[in-house]
Amino acid sequence: PALIEYMKSENASLPKWLKDLRPFDLPWKTRSEFYSEFDSPRMVSLREFLLGTFTLQTSFIADRLEKSLPAMLNAAPPGLRGNIEKQFYRVAESGMGMYALIDYVNFKGEGVSESERYKGQGWGLLQVLANMKGTETGPPALAEFARSAEFVLERRVRNSPPERNEKKWLPGWRNRINTYTDETLY
């Protein structure tokens, strides 16, 4: 719903059926229902809409990320807030930095919720940024962000209940983190 409201505020031309959806909810109840309508006029119009509003979608995601910064700062101890903000903008201003920040926050959250903690230690973007200390932008900032993300996720695994066997996820998490410093992407 937030994306649709953003699209409306930016005067994007929504497909009529999407505009008329009341209350705004998922139009398909199940995955199989979604795929059974895959080639329907409604789905074709949705794909065309999404392709035609790519720039607006990107702006929405970037705006949403920047709006998450105050929540992270409010959740952080006062003595760490300046560094967290500095690290946020240090990464954001570095090549694929917005990609790294957006991907990580969508991947592991902001780190402000108590549900994003094991043994009192979180694994969200807040914790990754709080762990960073550098000052250089560009590749050094992205490399430190990736190292910090890996450290935070390894700590998560160490702190997780053994029966959850979260260690099995580390190789995939590392692969994802490695994209933050993959120069072939930019």
C-alpha positions, 0 to 999 in steps of 0.5 A: 500500500505505501508504494501505491500511495507514493505512486499516486502522489507522484501522479503515476498512471495506475491500471484502473483495476489496481486503482479501484482495489478496495480495500487495497489488498493482494488481488490473489489469495494464493500463489497458484491463483497468481500464476493461473492469471499470469497472462491475463489482461490484468497481469499484463497491465501490472507488468507494464505498470511496473516496467514503466515506473521503475524510476519511481520504484527506485526513488520510493525505496531510496526514500524509505531507506533514508527515512529509516535512518532516524528510527535507527538513530533513535534506537542507538545509544546516544554516544553511537549516533554520530558514528552511525549517521556518518557511516550511513552516508559514507556507504551511501555516497560510495559507488554501489553504496545505496544498493548495499544499504537497501539490500541489507535493510531489506535482507536483515532489517533495520535492527531496531526491533527486539525481535531482531536480536539474540542474547541482546545483540542485533543483526540489522543495518543499525548493528552493521553501521555501529560496528564500522569506524572508517572514514574513506568513501568508495571501495574502502567504505563498501569493503568495510560495510561487507566485513561488518555485515559478515561479522554481525551475521556470524555473531548472530549465528553464534548467538542463535539457539543451536536447534535453529542451525543458522550456520547453514545459512552463512554461505548464502549470506556471504554470497549476498554480502560479496555483491556489495564489493563486486566491482563488475556490478558497477 
